[in-house]
């Protein structure tokens, strides 16, 4: 049996009220991952996870990922602040 990994990159989530597209795009991509047959063993989301590395942006990332049923692995990028991600 072959296992696969889904890789999503650079969602650039922001809490700017005029920019809801990044969060909607991440949710849409995760929805498409769930439609894969067979499903991947896990999903790796690489950075930039956020646009500015702000705690509110990481809260929005968490909200977008909260109900996702597969294992997730997050990797920060140059726009990210790793300490805010785990804080």
C-alpha positions in Angstrom: 0.0 0.0 0.0 1.3 3.4 -1.0 0.8 6.4 1.4 0.7 9.9 0.0 1.2 13.3 1.6 -0.7 16.4 0.5 1.3 19.6 0.3 -0.2 23.1 0.5 1.9 26.2 0.4 1.8 29.9 1.3 -1.7 30.6 2.4 -0.6 34.1 3.7 -3.5 34.3 6.1 -4.3 37.8 7.2 -6.9 39.4 9.5 -7.2 42.5 7.3 -11.0 42.9 7.0 -10.8 43.6 3.3 -8.9 40.4 2.6 -10.8 37.3 3.3 -9.5 35.4 0.2 -6.5 33.8 1.8 -8.5 32.0 4.5 -11.2 31.1 2.0 -8.6 29.7 -0.3 -7.0 27.6 2.5 -10.4 26.2 3.4 -11.2 25.4 -0.2 -7.8 23.6 -0.6 -8.4 21.6 2.5 -11.8 20.6 1.2 -10.3 19.4 -2.0 -7.7 17.3 -0.1 -10.6 15.6 1.7 -12.0 14.6 -1.7 -8.9 12.7 -2.7 -9.3 9.0 -3.1 -7.4 7.5 -1.4 -7.0 10.3 1.2 -3.4 11.3 2.0 -1.8 10.1 5.2 -1.3 13.7 6.3 -1.2 17.3 5.0 1.9 19.5 5.2 1.2 23.3 5.0 4.4 25.2 4.4 4.8 29.0 4.9 4.2 31.6 4.7 1.3 30.6 6.9 0.5 34.3 7.6 1.1 37.6 6.0 2.6 39.5 9.0 3.3 36.9 11.7 0.8 38.5 14.0 -0.9 36.4 16.8 -4.4 37.3 15.4 -3.3 35.8 12.0 -2.2 32.6 13.7 -5.6 32.5 15.5 -7.2 32.7 12.0 -5.0 29.9 10.8 -6.0 27.8 13.8 -9.7 28.5 13.0 -9.3 27.4 9.4 -7.5 24.2 10.5 -9.5 23.4 13.6 -12.0 20.8 12.3 -9.7 19.3 9.7 -9.8 15.5 10.3 -6.4 14.5 8.9 -3.0 14.9 10.6 -1.5 18.4 9.8 2.1 19.5 9.9 2.9 23.2 9.7 6.2 24.7 8.5 6.8 28.4 8.9 8.1 30.7 6.2 9.9 34.1 6.1 6.7 36.1 6.8 6.0 34.0 9.9 7.0 34.3 13.5 7.4 30.8 14.9 7.1 32.0 18.5 3.7 33.4 17.7 2.6 30.2 16.1 3.3 28.1 19.2 2.4 30.9 21.7 
